[in-house]
Structures are given as C-alpha cells and as structure tokens.
Amino acid sequence: EAIKNADPKPDLLLTDFQMPQMTGRELIHQCKQIDPRLKTILYSGNVQEDTVSLYPSKPDRFLRKPFTPQTLIELVESVVAQ
C-alpha cells in the first residue's frame, strides 16, 4: 500500500526474507506488480541465494546476513546505479 500511494515512488526496496505477515519474496512480487522498475535487494540469514533464484519474482540482488554497513552501502549504490 505504501508503494502504491508513494509520490514520488521509491527507487529501491530493501527487505528481509522472513517477516511476520509475508515473506520478502512476496513483498517484492507485489511491489513489482505496482512498479516494475522498482529495484530490490533481499537479505536473509536463513535462505540461500540459490533458493531465491528459483522464485519467479527475483530481487535485483541478494545479501547474506550478517553483513557490514559498508557492504550494504556499496550494494545499494550499485543497485541504484543500474
């Protein structure tokens, strides 16, 4: 709902795989339905990148937890620049 109502639309969605109401994968799928240009980063400490690659709605990048702040900054800059 936040993506749908945002003005201006965000450039990037950063989400954890495991969340209380839905998975990050489901959130990415729903948000891409609203804005297919939305860049996405999915992170997880429990799910492997090869598992995520099997889903139809894939994030632009996957980040394995734990990660350093510098790693996150560099990944965000890289994805937004694409």
N, CA and C atoms as a LAMMPS dump frame, in Angstrom:
ITEM: TIMESTEP
0
ITEM: NUMBER OF ATOMS
246
ITEM: BOX BOUNDS ff ff ff
-5.0000000000000000e+02 5.0000000000000000e+02
-5.0000000000000000e+02 5.0000000000000000e+02
-5.0000000000000000e+02 5.0000000000000000e+02
ITEM: ATOMS id mol type element x y z
1 1 1 N 0.836 -1.193 0
2 1 2 C 0 0 0
3 1 3 C 0.878 1.254 0
4 2 1 N 1.978 1.216 0.745
5 2 2 C 2.877 2.375 0.804
6 2 3 C 3.501 2.658 -0.56
7 3 1 N 3.877 1.621 -1.282
8 3 2 C 4.46 1.802 -2.619
9 3 3 C 3.416 2.377 -3.57
10 4 1 N 2.216 1.866 -3.485
11 4 2 C 1.145 2.324 -4.365
12 4 3 C 0.85 3.805 -4.163
13 5 1 N 0.873 4.254 -2.927
14 5 2 C 0.499 5.638 -2.609
15 5 3 C 1.674 6.614 -2.588
16 6 1 N 2.878 6.116 -2.707
17 6 2 C 4.063 6.987 -2.61
18 6 3 C 4.147 7.949 -3.796
19 7 1 N 4.482 9.193 -3.487
20 7 2 C 4.697 10.192 -4.529
21 7 3 C 5.806 11.12 -4.064
22 8 1 N 6.976 10.99 -4.581
23 8 2 C 7.365 10.152 -5.712
24 8 3 C 7.58 8.699 -5.281
25 9 1 N 7.588 7.808 -6.253
26 9 2 C 7.829 6.385 -5.992
27 9 3 C 9.278 6.187 -5.563
28 10 1 N 9.517 5.252 -4.646
29 10 2 C 10.897 4.981 -4.228
30 10 3 C 11.692 4.319 -5.355
31 11 1 N 12.993 4.449 -5.294
32 11 2 C 13.876 3.822 -6.275
33 11 3 C 14.28 2.417 -5.869
34 12 1 N 14.186 2.122 -4.56
35 12 2 C 14.736 0.871 -4.05
36 12 3 C 13.887 0.33 -2.909
37 13 1 N 13.7 -0.986 -2.916
38 13 2 C 13.065 -1.699 -1.814
39 13 3 C 14.107 -2.633 -1.222
40 14 1 N 14.361 -2.499 0.062
41 14 2 C 15.297 -3.339 0.793
42 14 3 C 14.469 -4.114 1.808
43 15 1 N 14.477 -5.451 1.718
44 15 2 C 13.607 -6.241 2.589
45 15 3 C 14.268 -7.535 3.042
46 16 1 N 13.904 -7.956 4.238
47 16 2 C 14.334 -9.239 4.772
48 16 3 C 13.452 -10.326 4.163
49 17 1 N 13.98 -11.526 4.064
50 17 2 C 13.178 -12.63 3.541
51 17 3 C 12.067 -12.997 4.513
52 18 1 N 12.382 -13.09 5.791
53 18 2 C 11.394 -13.517 6.776
54 18 3 C 10.804 -12.317 7.492
55 19 1 N 9.477 -12.201 7.373
56 19 2 C 8.74 -11.139 8.049
57 19 3 C 7.453 -11.736 8.594
58 20 1 N 6.772 -11.046 9.508
59 20 2 C 5.589 -11.619 10.152
60 20 3 C 4.387 -11.888 9.229
61 21 1 N 4.054 -10.96 8.343
62 21 2 C 2.829 -11.095 7.551
63 21 3 C 3.031 -11.771 6.197
64 22 1 N 4.195 -11.595 5.61
65 22 2 C 4.508 -12.189 4.308
66 22 3 C 6.015 -12.284 4.186
67 23 1 N 6.483 -13.025 3.216
68 23 2 C 7.927 -13.102 3.006
69 23 3 C 8.38 -11.901 2.181
70 24 1 N 9.661 -11.62 2.235
71 24 2 C 10.215 -10.565 1.408
72 24 3 C 10.024 -10.853 -0.07
73 25 1 N 10.071 -12.128 -0.429
74 25 2 C 9.841 -12.542 -1.813
75 25 3 C 8.436 -12.147 -2.249
76 26 1 N 7.456 -12.371 -1.391
77 26 2 C 6.072 -11.981 -1.707
78 26 3 C 5.941 -10.459 -1.798
79 27 1 N 6.615 -9.755 -0.905
80 27 2 C 6.581 -8.295 -0.945
81 27 3 C 7.178 -7.772 -2.248
82 28 1 N 8.298 -8.335 -2.657
83 28 2 C 8.92 -7.933 -3.922
84 28 3 C 7.957 -8.174 -5.077
85 29 1 N 7.336 -9.328 -5.092
86 29 2 C 6.386 -9.653 -6.167
87 29 3 C 5.25 -8.628 -6.219
88 30 1 N 4.65 -8.326 -5.085
89 30 2 C 3.537 -7.374 -5.047
90 30 3 C 3.98 -5.967 -5.458
91 31 1 N 5.138 -5.552 -4.998
92 31 2 C 5.63 -4.211 -5.331
93 31 3 C 6.002 -4.097 -6.807
94 32 1 N 6.553 -5.171 -7.381
95 32 2 C 6.903 -5.159 -8.807
96 32 3 C 5.642 -5.121 -9.677
97 33 1 N 4.525 -5.623 -9.163
98 33 2 C 3.255 -5.519 -9.888
99 33 3 C 2.836 -4.059 -9.992
100 34 1 N 3.131 -3.302 -8.958
101 34 2 C 2.772 -1.875 -8.924
102 34 3 C 3.776 -1.051 -9.726
103 35 1 N 5.055 -1.337 -9.545
104 35 2 C 6.104 -0.573 -10.223
105 35 3 C 7.206 -1.527 -10.689
106 36 1 N 7.117 -2.009 -11.924
107 36 2 C 8.098 -2.984 -12.42
108 36 3 C 9.533 -2.448 -12.457
109 37 1 N 9.716 -1.127 -12.423
110 37 2 C 11.061 -0.535 -12.455
111 37 3 C 11.721 -0.497 -11.084
112 38 1 N 10.976 -0.809 -10.035
113 38 2 C 11.495 -0.759 -8.672
114 38 3 C 12.68 -1.709 -8.507
115 39 1 N 13.795 -1.198 -8.028
116 39 2 C 14.975 -2.015 -7.735
117 39 3 C 14.771 -2.664 -6.371
118 40 1 N 15.281 -3.895 -6.218
119 40 2 C 15.054 -4.616 -4.97
120 40 3 C 16.311 -5.334 -4.491
121 41 1 N 16.472 -5.332 -3.175
122 41 2 C 17.518 -6.112 -2.514
123 41 3 C 16.826 -6.94 -1.438
124 42 1 N 17.062 -8.228 -1.484
125 42 2 C 16.517 -9.153 -0.493
126 42 3 C 17.676 -9.671 0.339
127 43 1 N 17.518 -9.665 1.657
128 43 2 C 18.57 -10.196 2.514
129 43 3 C 18.011 -11.267 3.424
130 44 1 N 18.878 -12.19 3.854
131 44 2 C 18.452 -13.276 4.73
132 44 3 C 19.649 -13.903 5.414
133 45 1 N 19.393 -14.411 6.578
134 45 2 C 20.392 -15.191 7.295
135 45 3 C 20.075 -16.669 7.24
136 46 1 N 18.886 -17.015 6.733
137 46 2 C 18.435 -18.406 6.724
138 46 3 C 18.278 -19.005 5.336
139 47 1 N 18.047 -18.178 4.346
140 47 2 C 17.788 -18.647 2.986
141 47 3 C 19.019 -18.378 2.135
142 48 1 N 19.339 -19.303 1.265
143 48 2 C 20.495 -19.164 0.384
144 48 3 C 20.095 -18.499 -0.935
145 49 1 N 21.053 -17.869 -1.576
146 49 2 C 20.793 -17.172 -2.834
147 49 3 C 20.291 -18.125 -3.915
148 50 1 N 20.811 -19.351 -3.96
149 50 2 C 20.353 -20.284 -4.992
150 50 3 C 18.885 -20.662 -4.797
151 51 1 N 18.39 -20.658 -3.573
152 51 2 C 16.97 -20.91 -3.316
153 51 3 C 16.136 -19.753 -3.842
154 52 1 N 16.575 -18.536 -3.599
155 52 2 C 15.854 -17.34 -4.044
156 52 3 C 15.778 -17.303 -5.565
157 53 1 N 16.796 -17.806 -6.239
158 53 2 C 16.822 -17.762 -7.707
159 53 3 C 15.753 -18.655 -8.332
160 54 1 N 15.145 -19.53 -7.566
161 54 2 C 14.102 -20.416 -8.086
162 54 3 C 12.736 -19.735 -8.174
163 55 1 N 12.561 -18.605 -7.507
164 55 2 C 11.277 -17.927 -7.47
165 55 3 C 11.068 -17.077 -8.723
166 56 1 N 9.82 -16.933 -9.147
167 56 2 C 9.563 -16.124 -10.348
168 56 3 C 9.891 -14.64 -10.158
169 57 1 N 9.614 -14.076 -9.006
170 57 2 C 9.935 -12.675 -8.737
171 57 3 C 11.25 -12.628 -7.973
172 58 1 N 12.305 -12.343 -8.698
173 58 2 C 13.639 -12.342 -8.094
174 58 3 C 14.057 -10.923 -7.723
175 59 1 N 14.798 -10.791 -6.64
176 59 2 C 15.348 -9.468 -6.318
177 59 3 C 16.468 -9.135 -7.298
178 60 1 N 16.777 -7.862 -7.394
179 60 2 C 17.915 -7.47 -8.223
180 60 3 C 19.21 -8.004 -7.634
181 61 1 N 19.272 -8.008 -6.318
182 61 2 C 20.46 -8.545 -5.632
183 61 3 C 20.027 -9.231 -4.347
184 62 1 N 20.862 -10.161 -3.895
185 62 2 C 20.64 -10.886 -2.649
186 62 3 C 21.823 -10.613 -1.737
187 63 1 N 21.543 -10.417 -0.465
188 63 2 C 22.584 -10.127 0.517
189 63 3 C 22.442 -11.095 1.679
190 64 1 N 23.498 -11.801 1.952
191 64 2 C 23.509 -12.791 3.034
192 64 3 C 23.846 -12.098 4.35
193 65 1 N 23.032 -12.339 5.398
194 65 2 C 23.321 -11.819 6.735
195 65 3 C 24.295 -12.759 7.429
196 66 1 N 25.119 -12.272 8.288
197 66 2 C 25.29 -10.869 8.64
198 66 3 C 26.126 -10.149 7.578
199 67 1 N 25.938 -8.864 7.486
200 67 2 C 26.72 -8.046 6.565
201 67 3 C 27.131 -6.769 7.271
202 68 1 N 28.163 -6.161 6.763
203 68 2 C 28.66 -4.921 7.371
204 68 3 C 27.907 -3.726 6.78
205 69 1 N 27.888 -2.626 7.497
206 69 2 C 27.272 -1.417 6.935
207 69 3 C 27.913 -1.018 5.598
208 70 1 N 29.219 -1.161 5.485
209 70 2 C 29.903 -0.795 4.248
210 70 3 C 29.458 -1.679 3.08
211 71 1 N 29.282 -2.962 3.333
212 71 2 C 28.797 -3.871 2.293
213 71 3 C 27.414 -3.456 1.828
214 72 1 N 26.549 -3.107 2.765
215 72 2 C 25.2 -2.663 2.419
216 72 3 C 25.241 -1.376 1.601
217 73 1 N 26.031 -0.425 2.019
218 73 2 C 26.147 0.852 1.3
219 73 3 C 26.617 0.613 -0.141
220 74 1 N 27.648 -0.204 -0.297
221 74 2 C 28.178 -0.473 -1.635
222 74 3 C 27.15 -1.18 -2.513
223 75 1 N 26.402 -2.108 -1.93
224 75 2 C 25.382 -2.833 -2.706
225 75 3 C 24.246 -1.897 -3.111
226 76 1 N 23.79 -1.074 -2.196
227 76 2 C 22.713 -0.117 -2.509
228 76 3 C 23.173 0.817 -3.627
229 77 1 N 24.373 1.352 -3.517
230 77 2 C 24.884 2.248 -4.572
231 77 3 C 24.948 1.528 -5.911
232 78 1 N 25.366 0.295 -5.913
233 78 2 C 25.483 -0.484 -7.132
234 78 3 C 24.106 -0.74 -7.774
235 79 1 N 23.154 -1.126 -6.967
236 79 2 C 21.819 -1.441 -7.496
237 79 3 C 21.126 -0.177 -8.005
238 80 1 N 21.207 0.9 -7.272
239 80 2 C 20.555 2.143 -7.69
240 80 3 C 21.187 2.684 -8.976
241 81 1 N 22.486 2.46 -9.167
242 81 2 C 23.17 2.942 -10.357
243 81 3 C 22.848 2.125 -11.612
244 82 1 N 22.281 0.956 -11.465
245 82 2 C 21.975 0.095 -12.619
246 82 3 C 20.967 0.734 -13.536
